[in-house]
């Protein structure tokens, strides 16, 4: 069974940097793109973008381009979502998900809760 | 890219059937077969229910079915059960090679 295991909850102040992680299964990590999805408190799902773990090619949603950075470390089968300067509006649950087809996500991480407050 | 349009809420009694609509444009839902649906229970990660409009992944109940007509996709749940109470999201591939989700529909089982 494919498993994506995300890092734990984070509490940060505005302006701070943060990197959260998503560890995938060793056998299939580079075969499927990883997507990041945001869910703000009480709101719906928002696609942030994808990263190809095989070559680190990225595709960002225009809504998130320039504010977040995706990366991977193939040697430890881990994908990352990074902010250089957090805002209070970044407070949300963030999910990583495996993109199995053109647009369907068949495996999801458990979510990483990010709270940003002064 | 605007979110796909879903009803905010739907409800039904156990055993009944309900349908959740998902309306987009010719640049997303109407232009591709790449529509998927997800179920999310409170405090849990989403779960894939349907891919490519009407294909159920292994392990998903046959009570769930999907369809599409023009710019609107639909998810139908038949034989409603208490455990179906959850939030449901549609998703579509877009002409910009991005993915867009619907706003979500809260299903209440009466």
Interface residues (C-beta under 8 A of the other chain):
Chain A: X35 X37 X43 X44 X45 X46 X47 X50 X59 X61 X62 X63 X95 X97 X100 X101 X102 X103 X104 X105 X106 X108 X109 X110 X111
Chain B: X1 X3 X32 X34 X35 X36 X38 X40 X45 X46 X47 X48 X51 X52 X57 X87 X89 X91 X92 X93 X97 X98 X99 X100 X101 X102 X103 X104
